[in-house]
Amino acid sequence: MKGKPLKTNAFLNAIRTVLATLLQLITYPYVFRILGVDSIGKVNFSASVISYFILIALLEFNGYASREGAKIRDNREEYTRFASQIFTMNIISMLMSYALLAVIVIFSPSLHAYILLLFVQSFQILGNSIAIEWHYIVYEDYLYITLRSVFIQIISVVMIFCFVRDSNDYVIYAGVNTFSLTIGYIYNLVHALKGYQIRFTVHPDIKKHIKPIMIFFIIKASTTVYISADTTMLGLMCSDYYTGLYSLVNKVYTIVKSLIQSVFSVSVPRLTEEVSKGNNEAYNRDVGNIFDILLMLLLPVMAGMFLTAKDIVLLLGGKEYIQAAWTLKILSVALLFAMFAGFLISTVFTPKNGEKKTMFVTLFTAIENIALNFWFVPWLQDKGAAITTCIAEGTCMLFMVLLGRKEFCFPIYRGRISGYIMGVLGIICVCLVTQQLNLPVTISFVFKVAVSALLYVVILLIFKNPVISDLFTKVTGIARNKKENE
C-alpha cells in the first residue's frame, strides 16, 4: 500500500493542530479569567492525577501498534487479527486502571477534596482505551483525524461558552472537556468497525505482544511523569494558586510543542516501512527534510515565545497570572531540548527498533525530574517546576544525541542554518524595538508576531531557502494565473 506523501500528511496534521490551537486560544482567555487561578489549579491537578491512569490503561498501545501495524497493513487478514488482539489487551488494561484508581482514591485522604473532579475526568480513561487512534495512524488517515478533531473542538468551544459562567463551574468545565473527547473517541471506534472486523478476542496472544508493549509503556510512562509530575507535585507541595499559574504557561508550552511535533509525528509509519524494506536512501532523505523543516520552525517560535512571554500571559490570563511570565520564558528554552529529543525518538530510534535505548533515557530523566522537583518546587514554586522540566528535557536530548550519533546518516543542510539564525536575530530586533513603544498589550503582541513573521520569511527568501522559495513561487504562480484568467 502506498500512503499519501509525507508532505501531505504533515500538512493535514499541522492543519489539525493549528485549528485546534486557534479554538483553544478562543476559550483559554475566557476560561482562565472566569474560573480564576485556584479553580484552574483544581482542574489541572485532578487532570494530572487522571493522566497516570490513562497511561496505565493505554500501556502505550498507540506507539507499538502504529509501528507494528505499519509493517502488515497491506495484509488485511493479518492486520485485522493483530488489531483485535491489541484492542482486547487495551480493554483488559482499562479495567485494571479503573480498579487501581478506585483503590487509590479511597485510601488517599488528600484526593477526597477532588473526588467529583476525578470521577468526571475518569471517563477519559474509557475514551482513550476504545479510541484505537493507532489504526488511523497506521493507514495514515490524517484527513479523518483532522475533520474529527476540529468537529469535536468546535462542540467543546460552544459548550464552554454556554455552560461555564463563574468560578464555581470548574467541574462543568472539566466535564465539557471530558465529554467532547470521549464522544470523539467513541466515534473513532464506530468508524473503524465499519471497514475492519476489529473485535474482542479470547486469544489476544499477550505473551507475544507484552514485552515490546511494556518497553513502549515505560518510555511513555517516563515521559508522562516528567510532564505531569510538575503539576501534581505543585498541587501536593504548594497550593492550587501556583498550580493554576503553572497550568496557564504549561498550556501554552503544550500547544506550541504540539504544533511543532506535527512536522515529524506523522512520519513514524512511513519511516518504519522504509527501514523494514531496506530503502535507506528514501529514509535518509525524508529524515533530512524533516530535520530542516523542524529547524526552520523551532528557532523562531522559541525566540518569539521567550520575547513575548509577558504579552502571552496577559492576553490569556490577565494581570492575575502576570508572575508566570518568567515561567513561560524558562519553558521556551525547554522547548528547544524537547523538540530535538522528540525528533530523534520519532525519526531515528522508533523506526529502527531503538525503543530500549529510549526507555532507559526517558526513565532516567523522569527520576531526575521528580528528584529535582522535591528541591525546586517548594523553593521556587511554578518557576521551580519549569526549571526541572528544562533540565529533564535537556538531559533527554543530550543522551539521545550521544546514543544515536552513529545512526545520523541523514543530510543536514548547513547552508540553510545561517538563514534561520539571521531570521531569529531579526525577530529579536523587532520585539526589542516594539517593547520601547509602550503599546497596548494586544496591539504590541499582534505587531510583534506579524512583523517578525514577515521579516523572517523575507530573510529566508534572501538566503534562497528552497522551502520558502518554492512556496513563494507557487503562491505567485497561482495569483498570476488567476489574474490572467480574469
N, C-alpha and C positions, 0 to 999 in steps of 0.2 A: 504493500500500500504506500502510495506516495502522498505525504502530507502537504499541507499548504506551505509556501515559502516561509522561512523563519521571520523575514521582514513583516509578512502579513500577520503572523501570529503575534509578534512583538507589538505591532501597531494595534491590533484588536485588544490585546492585554493592556496596553497603555491607555487606549480609549476608555476601557472599563475602569481602570484605576483613576484616570483624570475625572471622569464623570462622577464616580463615587466620591472623589475628593471634593469636587465642587458642591455636591449635595451636602457633604459633611460640613463644609465651610459655611453653608447657609444655616445649618442648625446649631453649630457649636457656639457662635456668639450669643444666640438666643438661650440655649440650654445652660451655658456657663453663668450667664447673668441671672436667669430665672431661678435656678436651683441654688446657686451660691457655692462657695468653696467647700463648706462642710458636707453638704448633700452630695456634691460631686465626689468628694472623698469617700463617702459611704458606698456609693455605687461602684466606684472603681476598685475599692478594697475587696468587696464581695466578688466582683468580676475576676479579680486576680486569684481569689481562692478557687472559684469555679474553673478557671483555666487549667489548674492542675488535674482536675478530674476529667475534663475534656481530653487532656493529654493521655490519661490512663485509658480512657475509653477508646481513643483512636490508635494508641500504640504505634503511631506514625505509619499506619497502613498506606497513607497517601504517597509517601516517598517511595516505599518498597513497591507498591502496586503500580505506580507510574513508571518506574524503571523496568520492572519485570514484564508488565503488561505490554510495554512498547516492543519488546522482543518477539511477542507472539500475536500481535494484534491482527496479522494477516490470516491467522488460522482461527476462524470463528469458533469452532467447536472447542479447541484447546483453551482459547481465551475465555469463553463462557464458563467452562469448568473452573478455571483459575479465579475468575471474578466471583463466582458463587462461593468458593472457599474463603476468599478474603472477606466477603460480605458476612458470612457466617461467623468467622472469628471476631469481626467487629461487633456484632450483636452480643456475643458472649462477653467480650471485654467491657461493653457498655453496662451490662447488668452488674458486673463486678465493680465498676466505678460507682454506680449508684449505691450499692451496698456499703462500700467504703465511705462515701460521702455521708450517709446516714449515721454511721458509727462515729465518725469524727465530729460531726455537728452535735450529736448527743453528749459526747464526753468532753467537749471543749467549751467551757463557760464563756470564754472571750468571743465566741462566734454566735452566742444566743441573741445578742442585740441585732444581728444581721440575718436572723433566720428567715424572715419573709423575703428579703432580697435574694438570699441563697436559693430558696425554693423556686422563685420566679426565674432566676437566671440558670437554674439547673436544667431547664428544658433545652438549653443549648447543647447539653451532653447528648440528648436524644437526636437533635437535629444534625449535629456533626457526625454522629455514628451511622445514620442512614443516608447521608448525602451522596456517598460514593463519588466524590469530586474527582478522584483519580481516574475514573472511567472517561471523563471528558478530556482530561489532560492526555491520557494515552492516545486518544483519537484526535487530539489537537482541535477539539471543537470549541475554539475560543469565541466564535460568534454567538453560540448558545449561552456560554458562560457570561459573556458581556451583556446580552439582552436580559437574561435572568437577573443579573446583579443590579443593573440600572433600574429595572422594574421594581424590585424589592426595595431598593434605596428610596425611590420616589414614594412608595407607600409608607415607608418609615418616616420620611420627612413630613408628609401630610398628617400622619397620626401624632407626631410630636407636637406640631403647632396646634392641633385640635385638643389634645388631652393634657399636655404639660403646661400648667398655668402658674404655679408658685413653688416655693422651696419644699413644700410637703409632698409634691408629686414625683419624688425621685424613684419610688417603687414603680409608678406608672411608666416613667422614662425607661427604666430597666426592662419592664415588661414589653414595651413597644419594640425595643431593640431585639429582645429575645424572640418575640412573636414573628417579626418580619424575617429574621434569619431562619427560624425553624420552618416557616411556611415555604421559603425558597428551597430549603434542603429536602423537604418532603416532595416538592415538585421535581427536584432532581431525580429522586428515586423513581417516581412515576414515569417520567420522561424516558429514563434509561430502560425501564422494564418493557416499554413498547417495542424496542428493537432487539433486546437481548433477554434470554431466559436466565437472568440472574436471580437465583433463589437461595433460600436457606437450605443447607445440605447437612446430612448427618455424618458425612465423611469430609470434613474440611482439611484433612491432611495437615494437622497442626505441626506434626514433627518436622515436616519438610520446610514449612514457612517460618517457624517460630524463631530460629536463630538469627537469620538476616533481619527479621522484623524487630527483634529486640535490639539489634545494633542500631537500626534507624531510630528506634524508640529512645535509646539512651542519648543519641545526638539531639533529637527533638526535645527530650526532657531537659537536657542541659541548657539548650538554647532558651527554652521557656523559663527555666529557673532564673537565668541571669537577666531575663527581660521582665518577668513578673515579680521576682523576689524584691526588687526595689519598692514597688507599690505595696506589697504585702508587709514588708518589714517597716516601712514608713507608718502604715496603719497600726501595727502592733507596738512599735517603739516610740512613735511621736504622737500624732493626732490626725483626725480627719482633715484638719486645715492644711497641713503640709502634704497630705495625700492628695488633696484637691489641687494644690499648686502644681505638684508634680504631674498630676493627671493631665492638666492642660498642655504642658510642654511635651509630655510624652505622647499625647495625641498627635501633635504637630510632627514630632520625630518619627512616629509610626507611619503617618501619612506620606511623608517625604521618602522614607525607606521603601514603602510600597510602590510609589511612583517610579523610583529608580530601579527597583527589583524587577519591575515589569519588563525591563530590557532583556534580562537573562533568565528569568524564572521559566519562560516558555521553552527554553532550549533543551531541557533535560531529555525528553523522549527522543528528539531528533539526534542529539549528540550521542546518546546511548546507542541508537540504531546505527549510526556511522561507525562508532567504535566496534560494535559487535560484528559488523560486516568488513572491518579492516580498512575502511575508507579514510585513511589518516589525512590525506590531502584536503578533503572536504571538511573534516573535523577541525583541523588546524586553521583553515580559512575562516570557518564560521566563528570559532572562539576568538580569533584575532579581530574580526569585525565587531563582535560583541564587546570586547575589551575597549576598543576605540570609542564606540558609542557611549560606553559607561563613563570613560574619562571626560568626554565632551559634555555630558550632562551633570556628572557628580561635582566637578570642580566649581562651576559657577553656582550650583544650588547650595553647596556647602558654604561658600563665601557669602552668598545672599542671605542665607539663614542666620549666619553669625551677625552680619551687619544690620539686619532688620529685626533682630530678636525682640527688642523693646516694642517696636511697632506691632509685631505679630501678637504679642501678649496683650497689648492694649486693645487691639481690634477684636480679638477673640473673647477675652475675659473682662476687660475694663481695668480700672485702677486697682481693684481688689486683688488682682493677680500680678501686679507690676513687679514684685520682688522675685518672680520666677523668670525674669528676663535673662539673668546670668545663667540660670539652669539650662535654658534653651541654647545659649551660646556654648556651653560645655557639651551638650548633646550634638551640636553641629560638628564638633570635632570627632565625636564618637561615630558620626555618620560615615566619615571617610574610612575608618577602620572596618566598620560593619559591612560596607558595600564591597570592599576589596575581598574580605573574607568570604562573603556570600557568593561573589563571582567565582572564586576558586572552588568552593564547595559544589556549586551548581554545574560548572562547565568542565571541571577537571576531575575532582575526586568522585563525585557520584556516577558519571558516565563510565569511569574506569574502575568501578568497584572498590574505591578507596574509602568506603564508609568507616572502616575500623580506625583509620588514622583520624578521620573527622570525629569519631566518637571519643577518642582519648583527648583530643584537643578541647572539644566543647565541654566534656566532663570536667576537665581541669579548670577551665575558665569559669564554669558555673560555681565550683567550690571556691575559687578565688573571689568571685563576686560576692558570695554570701559572707565569707570571712571578712572582706573589706567593709561590707555593709554594717557589721557589728561595731566597727570603729567610726566610720564616716557618718552614718545616718544619725546617731544620737548627737553628734558634734555639729554637723552642717545641714541636717535635715534634707530637704529636697535637693540642694546642691550636692550634698554628700552622695545621694543616690545617683545623681548624674555623673559624678566623678568615678564611682565604682563601675558604672556602665561603660564609660570611656576607657578605663583601664582594662576591663574584661574584653571589650571589642578589640582593643589594640593588641592584647596578648593573643587572642584568637587569630588575628590577621598575621602576626609575626610567626606563629607556629605553622599556619597553613602555607606561608611562603617558604619556610625552611623545609617542611616535609614534602612540598610539591615542586621544588625548584627543578628537579630532574625531568618533570613532566611538561615543563614550559617550552613546548615546541611551536607554539602559535606565534605568528608575526606580531611585533609591536611597532606601530608606525611612529617612530620617534620624531620624525619631521613635523608631525601634526601637533605634538605636545607643546611646542613653543607658541603656537597659535592659541591653545587653550590657556596657557599661562598669561599671555598678553591680554586675552579676553577677561580673565579674572582680575587683572590689575585695573582694567577699565571699569569693571563693576565696583571695585573698591573706591576708585576716584569718584564715581557718580554718587555713591552712598555717603561718602565723607563730605562732599560738597553740599549735597542736599540737606544733611544734618545741620549745616550752618545757616540755612534759610529759615528755620523755625516755622515750618509749615504745619498746618493741622495734620494730625496723625494719619488720617485716611488719605489725604492728598499726598502727603510725604511718601507713604508706602507705595501707592499706585505709581507715583512718579519714579521712585527708585526702581521698581520692578520693570516698568515699561521701558524706561531709558536704558537700563542695564541690559535688558534682553536685546533691544535693538542694537546697542553698541557691540554686544558680544557677537551677534550674527554678522555685523559689518566687519568686525575684526577677523572672523573666521573666513569670510569671503575674500578679504585682502590677503590672507595667508593661503588662499585657494584650497580650503578644506573640501575634500571630494563629496562628503555627505551633504554639507550645506550648499555647495556649488550645484550639485545635481538637483537638490530640492528647489533652489532658486531658478535653475534652468527650466524645470518642469512647470513651476508656477508662472513664470513669464511667458512660457510657450503656450500654456492654456489661455492666459489673458490675451495674447496676440491672436490666437486662433478665434477666440470669441469676438474680438474686435473686427477681424476680417470677415467673419460670418455675418456680422451686423451690417 
